[in-house]
Amino acid sequence: MASKSPPPSPSLLRRIVDLDTAISLRLYTLTRPILPYYFLKTLEISGDGFLFFPLILSLLLYPLTFSTTTETTNNIFLINLLLGGIVDLIVIGSLKHLIRRPRPVYNKNMFLSFSVDHWSFPSGHSSRVSFIATLFYLYSDFVKDILIQLKYDLFVDYLMLIVIGWAATTSLSRILLGRHFMFDVVAGVFLGVLEGMFVFWIFNYVTLTSFLK
């Protein structure tokens, strides 16, 4: 009687996905009884595109009153944020559509903005908050000047700590809410940083080229 051949060993990609799935489920299970749902949900809303785009457009259409130089820089910063948001939608939406990784089976009560939101990889919230944090870092001197003019001096020294802390906590909350796997979030953070740097570089390159002409 012929012996059965052993089943083929899983591929490296399959092992990585299985490890990612196991770690993500473990994090979700451990923190679920500890962290209040409303706190994680608030972080989710804070990084949502339905809040981000109306807020940026409102500030562009109804700007705050600053000095002429500051107002010009303010518009540049806001336009960078808007362009970054558009780039982020295109990049993340395209990758979700191409890769089509299902979300965790324990993901519940999630509002889907677009059809591609059915898919998990990469995390759109993580990429969005990461490119916002990146642009805040690249424009940190300007943002601090704005805070001083608005009489929010108390926050000047802690600006980047607050922004990076918000971005990191919001990204982590995607795993703890059961919305994403860990690698979805890691990829989203990486892409968001690249998007922020790309938009900053492109905008400044175009501005400098126009100035030299």
C-alpha positions as CSV (number, residue, x, y, z in Angstrom):
1,M,0.0,0.0,0.0
2,A,1.5,3.3,-1.1
3,S,2.1,5.9,1.6
4,K,0.5,9.2,1.4
5,S,2.7,12.1,0.6
6,P,2.9,14.8,3.3
7,P,0.9,18.0,2.6
8,P,2.9,20.9,1.2
9,S,4.2,23.3,3.7
10,P,2.5,26.7,3.7
11,S,4.3,29.5,1.8
12,L,6.1,32.3,3.5
13,L,3.3,34.7,2.7
14,R,0.8,32.3,4.2
15,R,2.8,32.1,7.4
16,I,3.1,35.8,7.7
17,V,-0.6,36.3,7.2
18,D,-1.4,33.6,9.8
19,L,1.0,35.2,12.2
20,D,-0.5,38.6,11.6
21,T,-4.0,37.2,12.1
22,A,-3.1,35.5,15.4
23,I,-1.4,38.6,16.9
24,S,-4.2,40.9,15.8
25,L,-6.8,38.6,17.4
26,R,-4.8,38.4,20.6
27,L,-4.5,42.2,20.9
28,Y,-8.2,42.6,20.2
29,T,-9.1,39.9,22.8
30,L,-6.8,41.2,25.5
31,T,-7.8,44.9,25.3
32,R,-11.5,44.5,24.6
33,P,-12.5,44.2,28.3
34,I,-10.1,47.1,29.3
35,L,-10.5,49.9,26.8
36,P,-13.9,51.6,26.6
37,Y,-15.6,51.3,23.2
38,Y,-16.5,55.0,23.1
39,F,-12.9,56.0,23.4
40,L,-11.8,53.8,20.5
41,K,-14.8,55.0,18.5
42,T,-13.9,58.6,19.1
43,L,-10.5,58.0,17.7
44,E,-12.0,56.3,14.7
45,I,-14.2,59.4,14.0
46,S,-11.3,61.8,14.5
47,G,-9.4,60.1,11.6
48,D,-12.4,59.6,9.3
49,G,-12.4,61.2,5.9
50,F,-16.0,62.4,6.5
51,L,-14.6,64.8,9.2
52,F,-11.3,65.5,7.5
53,F,-12.4,66.8,4.1
54,P,-15.2,69.1,5.3
55,L,-12.9,70.6,8.0
56,I,-10.1,71.4,5.5
57,L,-12.5,72.8,2.9
58,S,-14.2,74.9,5.6
59,L,-10.8,76.4,6.7
60,L,-9.9,77.2,3.1
61,L,-13.3,78.8,2.3
62,Y,-13.6,80.7,5.6
63,P,-10.0,81.3,6.7
64,L,-9.0,82.7,10.1
65,T,-7.6,86.2,10.2
66,F,-3.8,86.3,10.2
67,S,-1.1,88.5,8.9
68,T,-0.6,88.4,5.1
69,T,2.5,86.3,5.2
70,T,1.0,83.8,7.7
71,E,-2.3,83.6,5.8
72,T,-0.4,82.7,2.6
73,T,1.5,79.9,4.4
74,N,-1.7,78.8,6.1
75,N,-3.3,78.3,2.7
76,I,-0.3,76.4,1.4
77,F,-0.5,74.1,4.5
78,L,-4.2,73.5,4.0
79,I,-3.8,72.9,0.3
80,N,-1.1,70.3,1.1
81,L,-3.4,68.6,3.5
82,L,-6.2,68.6,0.9
83,L,-3.9,67.2,-1.8
84,G,-2.6,64.6,0.6
85,G,-6.1,63.5,1.4
86,I,-6.9,63.1,-2.3
87,V,-3.6,61.2,-2.9
88,D,-4.4,59.0,0.1
89,L,-7.8,58.1,-1.2
90,I,-6.4,57.2,-4.6
91,V,-3.5,55.1,-3.3
92,I,-5.3,53.3,-0.5
93,G,-8.5,52.7,-2.5
94,S,-6.4,51.3,-5.4
95,L,-4.5,49.0,-3.1
96,K,-7.6,47.8,-1.3
97,H,-9.2,47.0,-4.7
98,L,-6.2,45.1,-6.0
99,I,-5.3,43.1,-2.8
100,R,-8.8,42.5,-1.5
101,R,-7.9,41.2,1.9
102,P,-11.0,40.5,4.0
103,R,-11.4,42.4,7.3
104,P,-11.3,40.4,10.5
105,V,-14.3,38.2,11.1
106,Y,-14.9,39.9,14.5
107,N,-15.2,43.4,12.9
108,K,-18.7,44.6,13.9
109,N,-20.8,47.8,13.5
110,M,-18.6,49.4,10.9
111,F,-19.9,52.1,8.5
112,L,-18.6,51.6,5.0
113,S,-18.0,54.8,3.1
114,F,-17.0,53.2,-0.2
115,S,-17.2,49.7,-1.7
116,V,-13.5,49.2,-1.3
117,D,-14.0,49.7,2.5
118,H,-15.0,46.0,2.5
119,W,-11.3,45.2,2.2
120,S,-8.8,45.5,5.0
121,F,-5.3,46.1,3.5
122,P,-4.0,48.7,3.9
123,S,-5.6,50.8,6.7
124,G,-7.0,54.0,5.4
125,H,-7.4,55.6,8.8
126,S,-3.7,54.8,9.6
127,S,-2.5,56.3,6.4
128,R,-4.6,59.4,6.8
129,V,-3.5,60.3,10.3
130,S,0.1,59.4,9.4
131,F,0.2,61.8,6.5
132,I,-1.4,64.5,8.6
133,A,1.2,64.0,11.3
134,T,4.0,64.1,8.7
135,L,2.8,67.4,7.3
136,F,2.4,68.8,10.8
137,Y,6.0,67.9,11.4
138,L,7.2,69.4,8.1
139,Y,5.3,72.6,8.8
140,S,5.8,72.5,12.5
141,D,7.4,76.0,12.7
142,F,4.4,77.5,10.9
143,V,1.8,75.7,12.9
144,K,3.5,76.9,16.2
145,D,3.3,80.4,14.9
146,I,-0.4,80.0,14.2
147,L,-0.9,78.7,17.8
148,I,0.9,81.7,19.2
149,Q,-1.2,84.1,17.2
150,L,-4.4,82.4,18.4
151,K,-3.1,82.7,22.0
152,Y,-2.7,78.9,22.4
153,D,0.9,79.3,23.6
154,L,0.4,76.4,26.1
155,F,0.3,73.9,23.3
156,V,3.3,75.2,21.3
157,D,5.9,73.1,23.1
158,Y,3.8,70.0,23.0
159,L,2.5,70.3,19.4
160,M,4.3,67.3,17.8
161,L,3.9,65.2,20.9
162,I,0.1,65.7,20.7
163,V,-0.2,65.1,17.0
164,I,2.1,62.1,16.8
165,G,0.4,60.7,19.9
166,W,-3.0,61.1,18.3
167,A,-1.8,59.5,15.1
168,A,-0.2,56.5,16.8
169,T,-3.2,56.0,19.2
170,T,-5.7,56.2,16.3
171,S,-3.7,53.8,14.2
172,L,-3.4,51.3,17.1
173,S,-7.2,51.6,17.7
174,R,-7.8,50.1,14.3
175,I,-6.5,46.8,15.6
176,L,-8.2,47.1,19.0
177,L,-11.6,47.9,17.4
178,G,-11.2,44.8,15.3
179,R,-11.3,46.9,12.1
180,H,-7.9,45.8,10.8
181,F,-5.1,43.3,11.2
182,M,-1.7,44.6,12.5
183,F,0.1,44.5,9.1
184,D,-2.8,46.6,7.6
185,V,-2.0,49.3,10.1
186,V,1.8,49.1,9.7
187,A,1.4,49.4,5.9
188,G,-1.0,52.3,6.3
189,V,1.4,54.2,8.6
190,F,4.3,53.6,6.2
191,L,2.2,54.8,3.2
192,G,0.9,57.8,5.0
193,V,4.4,59.0,5.9
194,L,5.4,58.6,2.2
195,E,2.3,60.4,1.0
196,G,3.0,63.4,3.3
197,M,6.6,63.6,2.2
198,F,5.6,63.3,-1.5
199,V,2.9,66.0,-1.3
200,F,5.3,68.3,0.6
201,W,8.1,67.8,-1.9
202,I,5.9,68.1,-5.0
203,F,4.2,71.2,-3.8
204,N,7.4,72.9,-2.9
205,Y,9.1,71.8,-6.1
206,V,6.2,73.3,-8.2
207,T,6.2,76.5,-6.1
208,L,10.0,76.9,-6.4
209,T,9.9,76.2,-10.2
210,S,7.2,78.8,-10.7
211,F,9.1,81.3,-8.6
212,L,12.3,80.8,-10.7
213,K,10.4,81.4,-13.9
